[in-house]
Amino acid sequence: MKPIISHYGRTCPHQRRGDSDKMREGGVVVVNGGAEDHQQSGGRGDNNGDGVAYVLDIYPLSSYYFGTKEALVLKTESVADMLHRLKANYEARGLRTCVGAVILVELFKHPHLLLLQVRNSIFKLPGGRLRPDESDIEGLRRKLSRKLSIDESTDDAEWEVGECLGMWWRPDFETLLYPYLPASVKKPKECTKLFLVKLPVSRKFIVPKNLKLLAVPLCQIHENHKTYGPIIAGIPQLLSKFSFNMIEAESYVLCD
């Protein structure tokens, strides 16, 4: 069984003292444990005044199982190499579209975002580039199955892909990204779309051996561009319209 790691670099202003002590002890919290089948004992509903519900149920990290599988083949390239490849792909296929999954879990009564870490340095959302003529939803489900399930043959429908939370644009063959498409840009080179992916009460995550699956608190990610980059650092703001229903482990009734 592969542990899922929860990173903490700074204390959230809304944390209670006990939570802070748990989070900061040793700098990194490593959580091991299998998942059992649970049944939610109850829930709540809410709306934003116009009849649209924006309550997001977040289930505890302890209700999920984490395992490993064979390593993925990863490209080792510099920023210059990446931009050169982007240019070659654009000339051959046009605009490149990428998709990323925003997946949340509960830990220490705080929302955590699941991220993949490559080579102990690069943080990424689960997802990746779409194939030509592949839809956003189909492509994201395929990528999630490839990186977080046993294999790509897993039923893609098991991933509940929700609304598109935001889009980022690369106007030219450079590293600069925008959370909107500038009016002066007629032929953007890349578009990255972020989708909310809702987890069930329990499931298995099977992660390639050369990747780490991390649970990072939203308060650490917020505006932390230096560590996580602009796309991931902006996710807490994209989630601001939701009210989080933090479902703790004690809220479950074990199934017989």
C-alpha positions in Angstrom: 0.0 0.0 0.0 1.3 3.4 -0.9 1.0 6.2 1.6 -0.7 9.5 0.6 1.3 12.4 1.9 -0.2 15.6 3.3 2.1 18.6 3.0 2.1 21.6 5.4 4.4 24.6 5.1 2.4 27.3 6.9 -0.5 27.4 9.4 -3.9 28.3 8.1 -5.4 31.3 9.9 -8.6 29.5 10.7 -7.0 26.4 12.2 -7.6 25.5 15.8 -4.6 25.1 18.0 -5.0 21.3 18.1 -5.2 21.1 14.3 -2.1 23.1 13.9 -0.1 20.8 16.2 -1.3 17.7 14.3 -0.4 19.3 11.0 3.0 20.7 11.8 4.4 17.8 13.8 7.4 16.6 11.7 6.5 19.0 8.9 4.9 16.3 6.8 2.0 14.0 7.8 2.0 10.6 6.2 -1.3 8.8 6.3 -1.4 5.0 5.8 -4.6 3.0 5.9 -7.1 1.0 3.9 -10.7 2.0 3.1 -13.8 0.3 4.3 -17.2 0.5 2.8 -19.2 3.2 4.6 -22.7 4.6 4.4 -23.3 8.3 4.9 -25.5 8.7 7.9 -26.9 12.0 6.8 -26.3 15.2 4.8 -27.5 18.7 4.4 -28.6 20.9 1.6 -28.3 24.6 0.9 -28.7 27.1 -1.9 -27.4 30.5 -2.8 -30.8 32.3 -2.7 -31.7 31.6 -6.4 -32.5 28.0 -6.0 -29.1 26.7 -7.1 -27.3 24.4 -4.6 -23.6 25.1 -4.1 -22.9 22.7 -1.2 -20.0 20.3 -1.9 -19.7 17.2 0.2 -16.1 16.3 1.0 -15.3 12.9 2.4 -12.5 12.0 4.7 -9.1 10.8 3.4 -9.3 7.7 5.6 -12.3 6.4 3.6 -10.0 5.8 0.5 -7.5 3.1 -0.3 -4.2 3.9 -2.0 -2.1 1.4 -3.9 0.6 1.4 -6.6 1.1 0.1 -10.1 3.9 0.1 -12.7 5.7 3.4 -13.4 4.6 5.6 -16.2 7.1 6.7 -18.9 7.7 10.4 -18.2 9.4 12.9 -20.5 12.5 14.7 -19.1 12.7 18.0 -20.8 13.6 21.6 -20.1 11.2 24.6 -20.4 12.8 25.4 -23.8 12.2 21.8 -24.9 8.6 21.9 -23.8 7.9 25.1 -25.7 9.6 23.7 -28.8 7.4 20.6 -28.6 4.3 22.8 -28.1 5.2 24.8 -31.2 5.7 21.6 -33.3 2.4 20.2 -32.0 0.6 23.5 -32.8 1.9 23.5 -36.4 0.7 20.0 -36.8 -2.6 20.0 -35.0 -3.5 23.6 -33.9 -4.6 24.6 -30.4 -3.7 22.1 -27.7 -6.2 21.5 -25.0 -5.3 20.2 -21.5 -7.7 19.2 -18.7 -7.1 19.0 -15.0 -9.2 17.5 -12.1 -9.9 19.4 -8.9 -10.4 16.6 -6.3 -11.0 17.4 -2.7 -10.8 15.3 0.5 -11.2 16.0 4.2 -8.3 15.8 6.7 -8.1 17.5 10.1 -11.5 19.0 9.3 -10.0 21.1 6.5 -10.4 20.7 2.7 -7.4 19.2 0.9 -6.6 19.2 -2.8 -5.2 16.0 -4.4 -2.0 16.7 -6.4 0.5 14.5 -8.2 4.1 15.3 -7.6 6.7 14.4 -10.3 10.4 13.9 -9.4 9.8 15.4 -5.9 9.6 18.9 -7.3 6.8 19.5 -9.9 3.2 19.6 -8.7 0.4 18.8 -11.2 -3.3 18.3 -11.2 -4.4 14.8 -12.3 -5.2 15.1 -16.0 -3.2 15.9 -19.1 -3.5 16.6 -22.8 -6.5 15.6 -24.9 -6.2 13.5 -28.0 -7.4 15.0 -31.4 -11.2 15.2 -31.5 -11.5 13.9 -27.9 -14.1 15.7 -25.7 -13.1 17.3 -22.5 -15.0 14.9 -20.3 -13.9 11.8 -22.1 -10.3 12.9 -22.1 -10.3 13.8 -18.4 -11.9 10.4 -17.4 -9.2 8.6 -19.6 -6.4 10.5 -17.9 -7.8 9.9 -14.4 -8.1 6.2 -15.1 -4.5 6.1 -16.4 -3.0 7.9 -13.4 -5.3 7.0 -10.5 -6.9 3.7 -11.4 -5.6 0.2 -12.1 -5.4 0.8 -15.9 -7.1 2.7 -18.7 -9.5 -0.1 -19.3 -11.2 0.8 -16.1 -14.8 2.0 -16.6 -14.3 5.8 -17.3 -17.9 6.4 -16.1 -16.8 5.8 -12.5 -15.3 9.3 -12.5 -18.0 11.9 -11.8 -16.7 14.9 -13.7 -18.7 18.1 -12.8 -18.6 21.6 -14.0 -15.8 23.5 -15.6 -14.4 25.8 -12.8 -12.1 27.9 -15.0 -9.9 28.1 -18.1 -6.3 29.3 -18.6 -4.8 30.3 -21.9 -1.3 30.4 -23.3 -1.3 33.2 -26.0 2.1 32.4 -27.5 5.0 29.9 -27.3 6.1 31.1 -23.9 5.6 30.3 -20.2 3.1 33.2 -19.5 -0.4 32.0 -18.8 -3.7 34.1 -18.5 -6.9 33.1 -16.6 -8.7 34.7 -19.6 -8.2 35.0 -23.3 -6.8 38.5 -24.1 -8.9 40.3 -26.8 -5.8 40.9 -28.9 -5.0 37.2 -29.1 -6.7 35.5 -32.1 -4.8 32.3 -32.2 -4.0 31.0 -28.7 -1.6 28.1 -28.5 -2.9 26.2 -25.5 -6.0 26.1 -23.3 -6.2 24.4 -19.9 -9.6 23.6 -18.4 -10.2 22.8 -14.8 -13.1 20.5 -13.8 -14.5 19.7 -10.5 -14.4 15.9 -9.9 -16.7 14.6 -7.1 -15.5 11.6 -5.2 -17.9 8.8 -3.9 -17.9 7.8 -0.3 -15.2 5.2 -0.9 -12.9 4.2 -3.8 -9.4 2.9 -4.7 -6.6 5.1 -6.0 -3.9 3.2 -7.8 -0.9 5.5 -8.5 2.2 4.8 -10.7 5.3 4.1 -8.6 7.2 7.1 -10.0 4.5 9.6 -8.9 3.4 10.8 -5.5 -0.2 11.5 -4.7 -0.4 14.4 -2.2 -3.2 15.9 -0.2 -2.4 19.6 0.2 -4.6 22.0 2.3 -6.3 24.7 0.4 -4.9 27.4 2.7 -1.4 26.4 1.8 -2.2 26.5 -1.9 -4.0 29.9 -1.9 -1.9 32.4 -3.9 1.2 30.3 -3.4 2.3 30.7 -7.0 6.0 30.2 -6.3 5.5 26.6 -5.1 2.5 25.4 -7.1 2.3 27.8 -10.1 -0.6 30.1 -11.1 -3.1 27.5 -12.1 -3.1 25.4 -8.9 -2.6 28.5 -6.7 -5.8 30.0 -8.1 -8.0 27.0 -7.3 -9.1 28.2 -3.8 -10.6 31.3 -5.5 -12.4 29.2 -8.1 -14.0 27.2 -5.2 -15.1 30.3 -3.3 -18.7 29.9 -4.4 -19.0 26.5 -2.7 -20.0 25.8 0.9 -17.9 22.8 2.0 -19.8 20.1 3.9 -16.9 18.4 5.7 -18.0 14.8 6.4 -15.8 13.3 9.1 -15.2 9.6 9.7 -17.5 9.6 12.7 -20.4 10.6 10.4 -20.4 7.2 8.8 -22.2 4.0 9.8 -20.2 1.0 8.8 -22.0 -1.4 6.5 -22.4 -5.0 7.6 
